[in-house]
Amino acid sequence: MKKIILLSVFLVFSGILCGCAANRITPAPGAPEQSVQQYVQQHWQAIAAPHPVPCETRWRRTKEESEKEFGEYRNIFKKYAPYILDEYAAIDQALNWRSGTALRLSFFGRDEKAALKQKKQGSGHECTSWAVLPDKAADNQLLLHKNRDTGIKKSVIVHRMHPGKYAYIGLCDIGLLDITMGMNSVGLAITMNSGDRSDVRSNPSGLDTTQIGRILLENCSTAGEAVALLERMIKDRAYNHGTAGSIWMIADKDCVYTVEHDALRFAYQQTVSGCAVRANTWILPEMLPYSRKSAKGSANSRWRERAVLNTLFDYGKQHTRPVTPEIMAQAARITLIPEAKEQLPPCARHTVSGATFSIDREFPADLSIVYAAAGHPDYTFFIPVPVTVDELPAELLDQTHSQKVYQRQAAKKKALPDRKRTEIEARLNARCRAAREKARQLLKRDFSTENRLKARKIMNRAFKENWQTIQENL
């Protein structure tokens, strides 16, 4: 079964990095596309897996029950993202596998035994997300951040995809499917956290939150549009998350929506100024009556939320200071809550990645940036990645970079002292900001296809220089 899970991960990982769908739209022109065949050739050795043997049943299911659930799973893709089925078919063809193998592995590889093992070990699912709106953020940006926690540590990658309508950059825990957070090519950003347990169970044939998040990014251009599609999918029983609900933060250049739901109920709150922060506890009055979370669990979530706010706004001493990506990184690296040392901090031993999505309000499709930590934030850099980046280094795509981060974490050895790391990140961010402002002036003069391509080159050059700096200092 372990081999099957690894193969499922490889297949889904392959699918999300390739573009094989029709009707693509690339708002910022010039981005290269990569076929399934090219991806397999480039990364097969890094992912290394034997030829698969398709599963016949799911855990605690008969063959008939398993096939019925698999059919429902396939039909959800047909309804909401048929191009993903095309991706799986292309993977089968690229690897000379029997038709349907990739899709079957994506479904049967979601083994419930792994979830139970993780629960026994201590789930570690204590993700924390927060948003700072433009009136409180520097440079007229909207900032959205997530720290990703998981009990079973896997490699994390940063990737760019060209399926659906919109390409996007995201972070992915290899042990899961698709993305755990991401921003698309028109400046829509999405994070998701586990929510409270409730009295209803979701559909075992439904899609994981990571798969749903991918579909939202690929098909929506505004936060309101994404919330509407998410609600439609929940009401259509296309959601699989056991008895736990979810919490989403969905942002565009103008606002952030905080969504809380279980398998039946759905509520949201729109924020247009100030900030919003969520750990793993519902707070909307429409959802609170259905929560089965303990008071202790809720208290821990609220402590993490408070710790983030205290760091962002310096314990209330500087209400007016603009929040920068550097300050977001400080909040992402909170490893101890001084007022409650026994509580789990936002950056705990289970934290495997983090990212701040900086949505540019003037040119969101051209100048937005992802500040990505591909690994435990306290043991690596936040790398500024323009949403228009032409090509990501192989080390980010084939898990080489994140494996180094995990090894340093296991050895309890940071790449650099905090002060040196801060200096280097400031240098990376300054170079990225300078490139963005140079590109901004170009686009202000003439928002033409030619100038958008020039702006892309400016941003891409800064990214390549930053990556060289990171390589020299890791």
Summary of the structure (lengths in Angstrom):
residues: 474
radius of gyration: 21.0
end to end distance: 36.0
largest distance: 64.4
contacts: 1670
relative contact order: 0.12
helix: 45%
strand: 18%
